[in-house]
């Protein structure tokens, strides 16, 4: 079992070999069902491979053994949402918050499930609670920005959306040494416009590039 567990770890480290890693972890569990490390690794591997339907069972087992593991609970919630099981995800998020009152990540999780369920009021309440606990929490501020923008509250939403740049997986800005433009008049200045997110975002926001370009000496 240990050998298959180690093999799974080696394959998982290659990242493109998710399926082989999952098979190795499953074999380890067949040989030693109580090898919790293999069960957790299997759940994590399937989640990282975005095989959410397959991940739900192993994630549920991992959460049953480690109910206070916020990251594992969050992964199960995300997999349930990805499979359209919104009510189960919402129930799980609320149960986690009840076990961990005053925890920012638990409030964020409730907010996410509320957003998926179309409950904007519930999401805003949960995010407000998270920001009372940690006013500088980038993930909560970013989620609130998405909620505000979706609700058409653009002035406040765009300001809050700057929090995305503080997220751990945020792409770094180009190293030009130049300051970021904050909307001040450009007049004779040069503006560099760069891509930041996905192709769909680039296409959508490209519609305002001519307006920006016309206000600068060079864009």
N, C-alpha and C positions, 0 to 999 in steps of 0.2 A: 504493500500500500504506500509506504513512504517513497519507494522508487517511482511509482506512478505519479505521486503528488509532486515530486521534484521534476519529473518530466513535464508535467503540466505547467509548472512555473517557468521552465526553460522555453516551452513553446509559447506561452502567454507573453513572455518578454519580447518575442519576435513580432507580436501584435497582429500581423497578417495571418497568423496560424491559430485563430480563435477556436475553430472547430476541433482541431487536433488536441488543443489544450483541454477543451471541455471533455473530450473522450477520455483523456488521461485521468482527469479528476473523477469522472464517473467510475472508471475502473478502480481507482483507489478506494472509492466509497463502497464498491461491491466487495472488495477484499476486507475493508475495515469500516463498517457503517458508522462507527463512533468517531471517525477522524474528522472532527469539526473543521479543521483547517481546510480540508479538501472541499467540504460543503460550502464554506464561505468563499473559497477561491472559485468554485464552479459558478456560484451566484454572481460574483463580481465579473467573471469572464463573460458570461452571457449578457449581462447588462452592458458592459463596455463594447461588446460586439453588436449592440442594439437588437439582440434577439429577445425582445421583451416578452413575447408569449412564452417562450421556453424559460425565461429567467424568473417568472413569477413563482413557480414552485420552489426552486432552490432559495430564492430570496425570502419567501415566506418561512421556510424551514430555518434559515439563518436568523431571521427576526424573532422567531419563537425562542431560539436559544440565546439571542442577544437583544432583548427588547429595548434596551437603553442605548443601543448603537444608532445614533441619529442618522449617520450616513447610510447605513443599511436600510433603515426605515424610509429615508428619502428616495433611495433607489427603487424600493418596492412601490412606493407611491407613483414615481415617474413611470415605471413599467405598467402599472395598472392604468394610468391615464393614457399611455400610448396604445393600450389595447381597448380603449373605450369603456373601461370599468370605473367610471368617474365616482359613483356612489361609494364603492369599496375604498377607493383612494381617499375620498373625503372623510369617511369614517375612521380610517387608519390614521390620517393626519390629526383629527380631533382627539383620538385616543392618545396619540403621542404627546399632544399638547397638554392633556390632562395629567399625564405622568410627569411632564416636565414644565410646570408653570414657570413663567418668567424667563423662558429660554427663547432667544431671538430666532434661532433656526426653526423651532417648532411653530412659531407664529408665521414665519415665511412659508412653511409647508402648508399650513391651513390656507393661506392667501392664494397659493398656487392652485390648490384644488378648487377653491371658490371661483377663481378666474376661469378655470376650465369648465366649471358648471354654469357660467354666466351670472354668477352672483357678485356683481361689482361692489355692492354695499358690504357684503361679508368680507371680500378681499381687502377693501379699504380699511375696514375695522382692524383686521389682523395685521396689516402693514403699519397702521398707526400705532398699534400695540408694540410691534417690533421696534419701531423708531423711537418710541418712548423709552424702551429698554436700552437701545443703542442708536442714538441719533446719527452717528456717522457710518452705520452699516451700509456698505455699498450695494449689496445684493437687495436689501429691502428698498433702498432709494431707487434702484434701477427698476424693480418690479412696480413701485408706485408710479414711476415715470411712464411705464408701458400702460398702466391703468388710466392715467390722466390723458395720455395721447389718444387712447382708444375711445375715451369719453369726450374728445374734442376740446379738452382744456389745454390748449397748445402752449400758451406762455409759460405756465407753471410746469407743464410736462416736459418741454424741451430743456428747461433749466435743470430739472431733476434728472434728465437723461444723461447729463454729463457724468453721472455716477458710473456709467458703463465703463468708463476709462479706468476706473479703480478696481474692476473685477479681475480676479487672478488670470483668467484666460483672455483678457482683452488684448487685441493686437497693439503693439507699441506704435506710437506715432513716428513718422519719418524723422530721421536725425538730420534736420536742416540747421539747427541752431536758431531758427527764427521763432518768434512768439506765435501762439495760436491766435487766430482772428476771433474777436469777440463781438463782431457786428458793428464796430466803429467805422466811420467813413474811410474808404480806401483811397480816394482821390488819385494821387500819383504813385501809389504803392503797388507792389507785385504780390499776387495771391497764388499760393500753391494749393490746388484741390487734389486730394488723393482718395483712393478707394479705401473703405474701412471694413465693410462686412460682405455680404453675399452679392451675387450678380443681380438678383432681383432688387436689392436695395440700391445698387448702382444705377440700374435702369430707372427706377422710380425717381431718385433724387437728381438724376441727370437733367430732368426737366427744368430745374431752377439754375443750372450752371450758366446759361446765357445771361440771365439777369445779373448774377454775381459778376460774371466776366465783364459786362458792360459798365460796372461801377468801379472797376480797377484799371490802372494804366496797362497792366498785363496780367493775364491769368493763365 
